[in-house]
Structure formats: structure tokens, C-alpha cells
Amino acid sequence: MKTFPFNQFKTALFCGLLLIIQSCKPVVPGSWKNENISSGKRSDFHQLNAQALQYLKANNPKRLRALLSKELLVDNNERQVELISNRLNDNAYDLLDEYYVVHKYKDTDTIHSVGGSINRYDVLYPYIAKEMYFAFFAPKKSNNKYMLSLIYSKFDYGWKITKLDLEPYTINGKTAPQLFALAKEQYAKQQVQAAQNNVSLAVTCFKPCVYWQYPDEVDAGKFYTRVHAEVNQTYRYPLVLKQIATGPMILRVYNKNQDDGTYPMVYYMTHFELKDTTDIKKENAQIRNVVSKIMPGLGENNKYILYSAFNKQPNGYEAVDHFDMTEEVNTAQKQQ
């Protein structure tokens, strides 16, 4: 008597699942979110997600191919799978939101947000197939979160992934609308450099998925342009700190990504030799005091402000020696 290999049995079982989902009669046009998706259909989708996440976490693009649409199969997505795998292995991901949609017309459609939450968003998506399913995943823990999006479409050959997305979702524990709100509050208090830093972070994570649309995305882009121009007018980098006898010169202030968050980085030139670390640290203490006065709010929503002292201006074409220092500005947040 011939035995049926276990791996073949698993494959047959999974293919059967796809056929079961495919064979379900289409429902009337509309969209359903989370628990409003019928329990049976939702359970089937979750099994598809579990299979996709298994292959992605294992960095196994060959096995993943069974779940991809014909269009995705022709793309070279091995690098993207590797990046997703890294994220899935760094943090456990939870399902954030999911949608099942049935198109009425062969045209772009929108799932409109409801409620007054600052994090409300629309889902603006093209017609790929009459029935589509969207699954958005985010890490359980991490200040800087990347959202994983799995978009499925139902074809005559089954439910297949038609879009894989991995984009920034939160920075320093805040979503794009929350960062934008913080930037506007800082700007109202004339904290223009701090406002620019935070609105630039907001712009970075306004598209956690290509189909994801926050209501204030356009306004944030316009706000960034206005604040950036005002920062250039206010500080005119390079900026000599005349308040300090040694005359250090700030070259730029920008956001720097680190493993535990994203923090303001202050690049500046010093007249002390980099090997004279004692004098550089003494001068840096004065610089911190001046920065807190001329750039108020810079440490808000941050655990640290980072400083990097140079003897030669960095140019982006060569490695330039520097001495790095960290100012702890928010101990309470650090301990959370």
C-alpha cells in the first residue's frame, strides 16, 4: 500500500483551502472591516496570512511564489522579502486592521474613515480584481515601527497577493498625524527648528502603505515647505554661536535614526582638536545650554539630543573624523 507523503498532504490541503475560498459565491458590492467580515471568510483569510507570514519570516521567496499573483511573479522581490523577514524576526507583528472589499465598478475606490481619531485614515485602492482583501500588520513593540501590508486579489486561479508593502508607520512612538500635530504645536510656540524636525518625521511615515491615506497628508507637506523656509531664514546655517567665547559653528540639525529611536543630531565645527576630548566636552556643555535657548523644544518627544563635533566640515564624499556626544533630555521617557 502506497503512503501519502506528509509534505504532499500539506500542499494538497492548502490548495484545497484556496479552492474553497475561491468557490465561495461573491457577495454584494461593499467593504467590511475587521470583525464585520464574515467569520468563515475571515478565518480563511487568516490562514492565508499565516502561510504568507511563515514564508516571509523564513526569508523563503521560493515558497512564497505559490501565494503571489502572476504580475508579482515576474518581479524580482527577493530583496524585499529579505527586508520583511528581518523586520518579522526583530519584532512580533500583530494584525492591525483588515478589509474585505467587493468592487461595484472597475475603477479606483475608497474606504472612508469614520470617527474623530487623530489616526483615522482612508484606504484608496485601484481595481485589481472584483474581490480584494487588505491586511495591515504592525510590531507589538518598537518606537520606530514599520507596517507590513499584504494585499490580496481574487483571480480565476485563486486568491493571490498583488502587493507587498513595508513602510514606516511610527517614529518615536507616534504616527504621522501625531507627529504633525506636535510640529504644529511647536510652531505655534515659535519653536521652528523643533517643528521642522517633527514635521519631517511626519512626512516620512505618512504612507505606511501605498493605499493608506491620512486626511492631513497634503497639509503636512505644505506645512513642511513653509517651516523649512523659515528655519533657513532664522538660523542661516552655518551658524556661529557668538554666545560662546570659543566660537563653535553649527553646520546642520537633522534627524538621525538609531536602533531605539530617531533623535535630533547637531553637527558643529569646533576649534579644539578632536583628541582634546576634555575641552570638547566642556565646550559641548556650553553648546547644549545655548541650543536649548535658541532652539527650544528640540528635545520634546525625544530621549536624547545627539551632537557630533568636527574639525573639518563633512562633505558626503569622504569619511571625516568626528567626536560624538549624547545629551539625555527625557529620562522619564527613557525609562518607559
N, C-alpha and C positions, 0 to 999 in steps of 0.2 A: 504494500500500500504506500503510495507516494505521500510525503508530508508537504505541507504548505509552508514555505519559509516565512518566518515572522516578519521580516522586513517587507516582503511582498504583501503580506496581510495588512500591514500598516498603510502601505501605499494604496492598496485597494480600498481600504476603509476611508482614507482621506479623499480619494477620488469620488467615492460614494457620497461623502458629505457634500462635495462640490455639486454633484448632480442633484442631490436633494434640494440644496439651496436654489439651484438653477431652475428646477422643475416647479417651484412654488409659483402660483398664479400671481401676476403683478397686481398690486393694489391700485387704488385710485391715486391720481397725482397729489402730491403734498410732501411735507417734510415732518420728520419725527425725531425728537432729541432724547437721548439717554433712556430713562425708564418709560418714555412714551412709545418707544419701539416695541413691537410685539415681542413677548418673552421668547417665543420659539425662534424667531428670526434673529433676535439679539444674541441668543445663545449660539446660534450658528456663526454669526459674525465674530463672536469672541473666540470661537475655536479657530477661525481663520487667523485672527490676530495672534493667538498663542503660537500657531505654526510659524507665522512670519517673524515674530519676535525671537523665537527659538533659533531660526536660521540667521537672523541679523546679529544676535548676541554672539553666536558661534562664528561670526565672520565667514559664512558659508554661502557665497553668491551662487554656486552651482545648484545647491538645493533650493535656494530662493527662486530660481528661474521658473520653477513649477507654479509659482504664485504670480508671476509677472505677466502683464499684457504683452502682446506681440510687439507693440511700439517700444516698450521698455526693454524687451529682449535684445533689440538692435543697439541699444545704448551701452557704452562701457561704464557700468556703475560699480565696479569693484572698489574703487577708491571711496565712493560714498558709503557703500556697505561697511567698509573698514572703519570709517569715521563714526557711523552709527553704532557699530559694535563696541568701539572704545567708550562711547557715552553710556551704553547699556551696561557695560561692565564696571564703569565708575560709580554708577548710582542705580538703584532700583527705580523703575519707571512705573507710574500709575496711569490708568486711563483717566484723562481729564474731562473730555466731552466726546460724544459720538452722535452722528446724524445719519439717518437713512432717508433718502430722497427719491421721489419718482417724478421725473420731468413731465410737464404738460406740453411744452413746446420744445423744439430743437433749438434752444437758444440759451444764452447765459442767464442764470437765475441767482436769486439772493435769499438767504435765510436771514431775516431781520432780527436783531437783538431786541429783547424786551427787558423791562425793569430799568432801574436807575443806577445800577452798579457802575463804578468808575471803570471796571474791567469788561464791560459789555462789548460785544463785537458782532459784526455781521459775517456771514460766510458767503462770499461772492465767487461762484464757480461756473465753469463752462459746461456745455453739454458734451459729454463723452459717451454716455450711454443713457438709456431711459431710466435705469435704476443705478444709483450710486450710494456709496457708504463712506463716511468720513470718520476716522478715529484719530484723536489727538492725545498724545501721551506727554507727561512731564515728570521730571525726577521727584522723588519724595523729599529729598534733601539736597541742598545746594543753594547758595546765594545767586550764583550765575547759572541759570537753568536754560538748557536747550530743549525745544519742543520737537518731538518726533511726530510726524504726520504720515499716516497710511491712508491713501485714497484708493478705494476700490470702485470698479465699474463692472456691470453685468453684461457680458457678451454672449454670443451663441456658443462659445466654448467655455463658459463658466464665469464665476466671479474672479477678477484679476486685479492686481494692484496697478494703477495707472499713474500714480505719483508718490514718490518718496521725498519727504522734506525733513531737514534737520536745521533749524534756525534758532537764534537767541530768543528766549521768552522772558526771562527776568534778569536783571543786573542788580547786584547788591540787595536781592530780595524783593525788588519792586518791578512791576510790569511797566511797559511803555507809558500807558496813561498815568500811572502813579509817578513815574519819573518826570513826565511832562508837567503834572500838577505841582510837583516840588520845584521845578525850574521856574514856573510862573510865580510861585510864592516868593522865591528868592529874588526874581527880577523886580517884583513889586517893592521889595525892601532894598533895592539898588545893589544887590549882590550879583553883579553882572557876570563876573568870571565863574562863580559857582553855578549860576543859572545856565551859562553856556555848557559847562561840563555835564550837567544833568540832562539838558535837552539833547545833547549829542548822544548820550547814552540811550535816551528815549528813542531817538531816531533809529539807533542800532537795532532795537528789538520791537519795532512797530510791525514787522512782518514775520511772526513766528511760523507762519505758513503762507504760501503764495496766495491762498484763497481767503486768508484771515484779514478782516478789515475793521480796525478800530475807528470810531466816529471822528476822532480828533487828529487823525494821521496827517491830513493836509495842513491843518492849522499848526501842528508841531513843526512841520518843515518850514513854513513861513516864519514862525517864531525863531527857529534856529538861525535863519538867514539874518533876521533883524538883530538878534543878540550878538551873533558873531561879528557883525559890522560894528556894533557898539563897543565890544571888547577891544577890537583893533584900534578904535578911536580913543578909548580910555587909557589903555596901557602902552600902546605903541612899542611892542617888543622889537628888539631887546630893550629891557627896562633897567636902567641903573638905579640901584637903591641908595639914593643920596643920604638917607637917614642913617646909614652905616658908614663909619669912617673908612673902612677897607674897600668900599665901593664895589660890592658884588653886583653882577648884572644878570637878571632873569632873562633867559632865552625863550622859553615857551612853557606853557602849562597845558597838560593834556591828561587824558585818562589812560592808565596802564592796567592791563589785565594781569592778575595773579591767580594762583590756584584757589585762594579763599575769597576772592572778590576783585572788584575793579576800583582803583583809587586814583586821586589826583597825583600827578607827577610834576614836580617843579624842576626844570633843567636850569642851571645857572653857572655862570663863569666866576671863578674865584682867583684872586691874585696869589693865594698861598699854593705852594707846591702840594700836589696830592699826597705826597709821602708825609707831609706835616699834618697828620690826622688830628692831633690835639688842637691846633689852631683852626683847622677847618671845622671841627665840631663846635668850637667856641663861636666862630662866626655864624655857623648854621643856627645856633640858638637865637642869635640876633635876627637872622633872616626869618625864622619862624614867627617871631614877635611882630615883625614888620608885615609879613604876609597876612597874618591874622587881622591886621588893621586895614590894609589896602585891598584885601580880597576876602571880606567877611563871608561866612557861610561855606567856605571851601571844604571844611571838614564835615559838614552836615550830611547825614546818611552814610558816613564813611568811618571805618575803624582807624584808618591811617591817612596821613599825607606823606607822600614819598618825595625825597629830594635826591638829586644827583648833581654833584659838583664836578666841573670840568676846568682844565687849563686851556684846552683847545676846543673851539666850537665844533660840535658834531656836525657832519655833513651828509651822512647817509651812504657814503661811498667807501668808508673805511672804518675800522674799529678805532675808537678814540677812548683813551683811558679816562676813568671817572671814579669818583668815590660816592657810594650810595649810603643814605641815611633814612631812617623811618621815624616819623613822629606819630605817636599813638594819641589820637584825638578823641576817641569814643570808647572808653574802657567798658562801659555798660553794654554797648552793642557787641563788643568783642567777646563778652562772656556768655552771650545768648546761644 
